[in-house]
Amino acid sequence: MDRRLITILLIVLVQMLGAAMILPILPLYAQREFALSPQVITLLSTSFFAAQFIAGPYLGRLSDKHGRIPVLIISQIGTALSFVMLAIAPAAGFLFLARILDGITGGNIIVAQAYITDITPREKRTESLGYIFAVFGLGFVLGPALGGILSAALGPRVPYLIAAAAAFGVVILTWLTLEETLTPEQRQANRQSTGNSMSPRQIIRNRALILILIVAFLGQSGLGLLQSTFALFGEAVLFDGYSPQTATLGIGLLLAVVGLTQFITQAAFLRPLLARFGEYWLVLLGNTGRMIGSFAFAVAVTPVMGAAGSVIFAFGISIMMPSLQSLATSTVDDEYRGGVLGLYQSTISLSIIISSAVAGVLFAMSASMPYWIAGGLAILALIPAVLLLIQYGQKRPVVQTETRPLD
């Protein structure tokens, strides 16, 4: 494996470990420490992804024009500072400011993905991007459980300080070990070029990219409903009758099941599945897994049933998302890679903005309602996924330009 790939994966692992620590505890922290309602708590996710939606494309293009490393370091510093703000928050408003700051500078994963596409041939991109999702999974194996343990043992604010320390460590690791992938000549050419920003007309004419973005939008809407309410759902349903400390720990362990499934899928199954079925089929199969997993959550009433839903849902994510991202980068010229990944991330962010904004209302109506809706959205996503398979599944997408539409 390319040494640069190993380095960027290590950086992403440390970053994700810190980020995953706060997932099971932030909603409960907001509820217990600041007495926020479910409708307001889910808006914490909305604020993060709204900021990321606005900033994502700009960060991707900035990395094309000024290099991956400077943008990566700045975004990592923003993440670290946001964790500190969560730890010292004197009022609920600080929670929102912290999530907005993390969203604005949350281009570290986007830039890491662009970095990997820089150093990886087209035919290897899905596999290489799969390694990032494997690292996500490994971070989620340890992070949520660690966050739950630390919160139960040391108090709700300590995990944020540890996550901040991990994020600052990533800044140092990036600065000392990672080399720039774009040459000065490439960066200068990207800055001077007037045609390497994707116009709305280019995007609309790129039919394959549009279908990919629709699948991503619908699929991630379901994820937004799930992740913004899962801790509340766990406490209210799966761990009903347990002590708050046990509920916090149990929710963290269930999220660790998601991470472990994701890691095993990426490490052991993605390559053979990709060789056997190809990216288009994996998009379809992964979306089907998401659908089944969502419905499994909707009927779950015990931790064991929740674990089963976690495994199925995580498997679907793990084979679907790397395939979608790889296909997205293959629909444009190479100089658009950072930009198209930013557009892709903004599409995901927009879907989670909308879904997390309504998730609290749905949860207040019924604890299982967000998961029924998530399953329904996965059914809708099957339509563009099937169209992708039928129209483009026999060949890689042809690179889209302003004057040559994708047929």
C-alpha positions in Angstrom: 0.0 0.0 0.0 1.2 3.5 -0.9 2.9 5.1 2.2 0.9 8.3 1.6 -2.3 6.3 1.7 -1.3 4.7 5.0 -0.5 8.2 6.4 -3.8 9.8 5.4 -5.7 6.8 6.8 -3.9 7.1 10.1 -4.8 10.8 10.2 -8.5 10.0 9.4 -8.5 7.3 12.1 -7.4 9.7 14.8 -9.8 12.3 13.6 -12.7 9.9 13.5 -11.9 8.4 16.9 -12.3 11.9 18.4 -15.4 12.7 16.5 -17.1 9.4 17.2 -16.6 9.8 20.9 -19.2 12.6 21.1 -21.9 10.9 19.0 -23.6 8.9 21.8 -23.2 11.6 24.4 -24.0 15.0 22.8 -27.8 14.5 22.5 -27.9 13.3 26.1 -25.5 16.0 27.2 -27.8 18.6 25.7 -30.9 17.0 27.3 -29.5 16.4 30.8 -27.2 19.5 31.2 -29.2 22.1 29.3 -32.8 20.7 29.4 -33.2 20.9 25.7 -36.2 19.2 24.0 -35.8 16.5 21.3 -37.0 19.1 18.7 -34.1 21.4 19.6 -31.5 18.7 20.2 -31.8 17.4 16.6 -31.2 20.9 15.4 -27.6 20.6 16.6 -27.1 18.2 13.7 -28.9 20.6 11.4 -26.6 23.5 12.4 -23.5 21.4 11.7 -24.6 20.2 8.3 -26.0 23.6 7.3 -22.6 25.1 7.9 -20.9 22.2 6.1 -23.4 22.6 3.1 -22.4 26.2 2.6 -18.7 25.7 3.2 -18.1 22.3 1.6 -17.8 23.2 -2.1 -15.5 26.2 -1.3 -13.2 24.0 0.8 -13.0 21.5 -2.0 -12.1 24.2 -4.5 -9.7 25.9 -2.2 -7.8 22.6 -1.8 -7.6 22.4 -5.7 -6.2 25.9 -5.9 -4.0 26.2 -2.8 -3.1 22.6 -2.0 -4.6 19.8 0.1 -2.4 20.2 3.2 -3.2 23.8 4.1 -6.9 23.3 3.9 -6.7 20.0 5.8 -4.8 21.6 8.6 -7.1 24.6 8.9 -10.2 22.4 9.0 -8.6 20.2 11.6 -7.9 23.2 13.9 -11.5 24.2 13.6 -12.7 20.8 14.6 -10.4 20.8 17.7 -11.6 24.3 18.8 -15.2 23.2 18.4 -14.6 20.3 20.8 -13.2 22.7 23.4 -16.2 24.9 23.0 -18.5 21.9 23.7 -16.5 21.1 26.8 -16.7 24.6 28.3 -20.2 25.5 27.1 -21.9 27.7 29.8 -25.2 27.7 27.9 -27.0 25.9 25.1 -26.0 28.6 22.6 -22.4 27.5 22.8 -23.4 24.0 21.6 -24.8 25.5 18.4 -21.8 27.8 17.9 -19.4 24.8 18.3 -21.3 22.7 15.8 -21.5 25.6 13.3 -17.7 26.1 13.6 -17.0 22.4 13.1 -19.3 22.5 10.1 -17.7 25.5 8.5 -14.2 24.0 8.8 -15.4 20.4 8.4 -13.6 19.9 5.1 -11.0 17.5 6.6 -12.8 14.4 5.3 -13.6 16.0 1.9 -10.0 17.0 1.5 -8.7 13.6 2.7 -10.9 12.0 0.0 -9.6 14.4 -2.6 -6.1 13.5 -1.5 -6.7 9.8 -2.0 -8.2 10.4 -5.5 -5.0 12.3 -6.3 -2.7 9.4 -5.5 -5.0 6.6 -6.8 -5.7 5.5 -10.4 -9.3 5.6 -11.4 -9.7 1.8 -11.4 -8.5 1.6 -7.8 -10.5 4.6 -6.4 -13.5 2.6 -5.0 -11.2 0.3 -3.2 -9.0 3.2 -1.8 -12.1 5.2 -0.8 -13.3 2.0 0.9 -10.3 2.1 3.1 -11.5 5.5 4.4 -14.8 4.0 5.3 -13.0 1.0 7.0 -11.1 3.6 9.1 -14.5 5.3 9.8 -15.7 1.9 11.1 -12.6 1.4 13.2 -13.0 4.8 14.7 -16.7 4.0 15.4 -15.8 0.7 17.1 -13.7 2.5 19.7 -15.0 6.1 19.8 -18.7 5.7 20.9 -17.9 3.1 23.5 -15.0 5.2 24.8 -17.2 8.3 24.9 -19.9 6.4 26.8 -17.4 5.0 29.3 -15.7 8.3 29.9 -19.0 10.2 30.2 -20.3 7.6 32.7 -17.1 7.5 34.7 -15.7 11.1 34.6 -18.6 13.3 33.7 -20.2 14.6 30.5 -17.6 17.2 29.6 -14.4 15.2 29.8 -14.9 13.3 26.4 -14.9 16.6 24.5 -11.6 17.6 26.0 -10.1 14.3 25.0 -11.6 14.6 21.5 -10.0 18.1 21.2 -6.6 16.7 22.2 -7.0 14.0 19.5 -7.9 16.6 16.9 -4.9 18.8 17.8 -2.7 15.7 17.6 -4.0 15.2 14.0 -2.9 18.7 13.1 0.7 17.9 14.2 0.6 14.6 12.5 -0.6 16.2 9.2 2.0 18.9 9.4 4.9 16.6 10.1 4.2 13.6 7.9 1.9 14.3 5.0 3.3 15.6 1.7 1.4 17.8 -0.8 -0.1 15.9 -3.8 -0.7 19.0 -6.0 2.4 20.5 -7.6 2.9 24.3 -7.5 2.2 24.3 -11.2 -1.1 22.4 -10.8 -2.2 24.8 -8.1 -1.3 27.8 -10.1 -3.1 26.5 -13.2 -6.2 25.8 -11.1 -6.1 29.4 -9.7 -5.7 30.9 -13.1 -8.2 28.7 -14.9 -11.6 30.2 -15.5 -13.2 26.9 -16.5 -12.5 24.5 -13.8 -15.4 25.5 -11.6 -18.4 23.4 -12.3 -21.3 25.6 -13.5 -24.9 24.7 -12.7 -25.4 24.0 -16.4 -22.6 21.4 -16.4 -24.0 19.7 -13.3 -27.5 19.5 -14.8 -26.2 18.2 -18.1 -24.2 15.4 -16.3 -27.0 12.9 -16.0 -24.9 10.2 -14.3 -23.8 12.7 -11.6 -27.4 13.9 -11.1 -28.6 10.3 -10.5 -25.6 9.7 -8.1 -26.5 12.9 -6.1 -30.2 11.9 -5.9 -29.2 8.4 -4.5 -26.9 10.1 -2.0 -29.5 12.7 -1.0 -32.2 10.2 -0.3 -29.9 7.7 1.4 -28.3 10.3 3.7 -31.7 11.7 4.6 -32.5 8.4 6.2 -29.1 8.5 7.9 -29.8 12.0 9.2 -33.1 10.8 10.7 -31.3 7.9 12.4 -28.2 9.6 13.7 -29.9 12.6 15.1 -32.4 10.6 17.1 -30.6 7.4 17.9 -29.3 8.3 21.3 -32.8 9.6 22.3 -34.4 6.4 20.8 -31.9 4.2 22.7 -32.7 5.8 26.0 -36.5 5.9 25.5 -37.0 2.5 23.9 -34.0 0.1 23.7 -32.8 0.9 27.2 -36.1 1.9 28.8 -35.9 1.2 32.5 -32.1 1.2 32.7 -30.1 3.7 34.6 -28.8 6.8 32.7 -25.2 5.6 33.0 -26.1 2.1 31.6 -28.2 3.7 28.8 -25.3 6.0 27.8 -22.9 3.1 27.8 -25.3 0.8 25.9 -25.9 3.4 23.2 -22.2 3.8 22.8 -21.7 0.1 22.4 -24.5 -0.1 19.8 -22.7 2.6 17.8 -19.6 0.5 18.2 -21.4 -2.4 16.6 -22.0 -0.1 13.6 -18.4 0.7 13.4 -17.2 -2.9 13.8 -19.6 -4.0 11.0 -18.4 -1.2 8.8 -14.7 -2.0 9.4 -15.2 -5.8 8.8 -17.2 -5.1 5.6 -14.6 -2.8 4.2 -11.6 -4.9 5.2 -12.9 -8.3 4.2 -15.9 -8.0 1.8 -15.7 -4.8 -0.3 -12.9 -5.9 -2.7 -14.5 -9.3 -3.5 -17.9 -7.8 -3.8 -16.6 -5.1 -6.1 -14.9 -7.6 -8.3 -18.0 -9.8 -8.4 -20.7 -7.2 -8.8 -19.2 -3.8 -9.7 -19.9 -0.3 -8.3 -23.4 0.1 -9.7 -24.7 -3.1 -8.2 -23.1 -2.3 -4.9 -25.0 1.0 -4.8 -28.2 -0.9 -5.4 -27.4 -3.6 -2.8 -26.1 -1.2 -0.3 -29.3 1.0 -0.5 -31.3 -2.2 0.0 -29.4 -3.0 3.2 -30.1 0.5 4.4 -33.8 0.0 3.8 -33.9 -3.3 5.7 -31.8 -1.9 8.6 -34.1 1.2 8.9 -37.2 -1.0 9.2 -35.4 -3.2 11.7 -34.8 -0.2 13.9 -38.4 0.8 13.5 -39.6 -2.5 15.1 -36.7 -2.9 17.6 -37.7 -2.8 21.3 -34.6 -4.4 22.9 -30.8 -3.8 22.7 -30.4 -7.1 20.8 -32.9 -6.1 18.1 -31.1 -2.7 17.9 -27.8 -4.5 17.4 -29.3 -6.5 14.5 -30.5 -3.3 12.8 -27.1 -1.7 13.4 -25.3 -4.6 11.6 -27.6 -4.6 8.5 -27.7 -0.8 8.2 -23.9 -0.5 8.6 -23.3 -3.2 5.9 -25.4 -1.2 3.5 -23.5 2.0 4.2 -20.2 0.3 3.8 -20.7 -1.1 0.3 -22.8 1.8 -1.0 -20.9 5.0 -0.1 -17.4 4.3 -1.5 -19.0 3.2 -4.7 -21.1 6.3 -5.0 -18.1 8.6 -4.3 -15.9 6.8 -6.8 -18.6 7.0 -9.5 -19.0 10.7 -8.8 -15.3 11.5 -9.3 -15.4 9.4 -12.6 -18.1 11.6 -14.2 -15.8 14.7 -14.3 -12.3 15.7 -15.5 -9.5 15.3 -13.0 -9.2 19.0 -12.2 -12.7 18.9 -10.8 -12.1 16.2 -8.3 -12.0 18.4 -5.2 -15.0 20.4 -6.5 -17.1 17.4 -7.2 -16.4 15.8 -3.8 -17.4 19.2 -2.3 -20.6 19.1 -4.3 -21.2 15.5 -3.3 -20.6 16.4 0.4 -22.9 19.4 0.2 -25.6 17.3 -1.3 -25.3 14.9 1.7 -25.2 17.9 4.1 -28.4 19.3 2.6 -30.2 16.0 3.0 -29.1 15.8 6.6 -30.0 19.5 7.2 -33.6 18.8 6.2 -33.9 15.3 7.8 -32.4 16.3 11.1 -34.5 19.4 11.3 -37.7 17.3 11.1 -36.3 14.3 13.1 -37.1 15.8 16.5 -40.7 16.5 15.5 -41.1 13.0 14.1 -39.5 11.5 17.3 -41.9 13.6 19.5 -44.8 12.0 17.5 -43.5 8.5 17.9 -40.0 7.2 18.8 -40.0 4.8 15.9 -41.4 7.3 13.3 -38.0 8.5 12.1 -37.0 5.0 11.2 -40.2 4.2 9.3 -39.6 7.3 7.2 -35.9 6.4 6.7 -37.0 3.0 5.3 -39.4 4.7 3.0 -36.7 7.1 1.7 -34.5 4.1 1.0 -37.3 2.6 -1.1 -37.4 5.9 -3.1 -33.6 5.8 -3.6 -33.9 2.4 -5.3 -35.4 4.2 -8.4 -32.3 6.3 -9.3 -30.1 3.4 -8.2 -31.8 1.1 -10.7 -31.6 3.8 -13.4 -27.9 4.1 -12.8 -27.4 0.4 -13.2 -29.5 0.2 -16.3 -28.1 3.2 -18.1 -24.4 3.1 -17.1 -23.9 -0.2 -15.4 -22.2 -1.9 -18.3 -19.5 0.8 -18.5 -17.7 3.4 -16.5 -19.3 6.9 -16.9 -17.7 9.0 -19.6 -16.1 12.1 -18.3 -18.5 15.0 -18.6 -17.5 18.3 -20.1 -19.4 21.5 -21.0 -19.7 20.5 -24.6 -19.9 16.7 -24.4 -23.0 15.5 -22.5 -22.9 12.1 -20.9 -25.0 9.6 -23.0 
